[in-house]
Amino acid sequence: MEFKEFVKEIIGKSGDLIVVIKGKEKRIKGMARFTSENLYPDEYIKIVFDDHSHMVVSLPDEVLFYADRVVGLVEEVKDDEIGVSGELMYGNKSFELDNSDDYQFCLQVYKGKAGTDIEGEVKFSDYLFEETGKTEMLSLGWTVCDGKRADVWVEKIGIDEVEVVE
């Protein structure tokens, strides 16, 4: 499946959509299209599955990021370090600041409710870890609705690791 075909399928299909990622079936709980102050006019889609795993679909780059685990709060990183420190250590890896002091806002909800099933507005900074054949992103920030940390640690995956089924 090609990237654009994958995006068309997840946006176009209604009802209980199932996505198979690395051989595991995932049911979409919430899905929305976003942009941010620093990334505008570029857009991305975030998907939360019923097991709380999640995916970020970068539309302009045609890249998928996925996490099978929920982080919620990266305790090793203090609030006053986010967006200020040029480098952070997490999981024995050095992450470099890539996008500082950004503000995400929702353009369209495809499934679920913003703020409940899928996050809404978030103030955040992104850090990247890149090594031959591997890219990970650590996105650290706070949800605007309640001020709680909403940290995400995702890794880049190939479109060949994803399949859409009904």
Order of alpha helices (4+ residues) and beta strands (2+ residues): alpha-beta-beta-beta-beta-beta-beta-beta-beta-beta-beta-beta
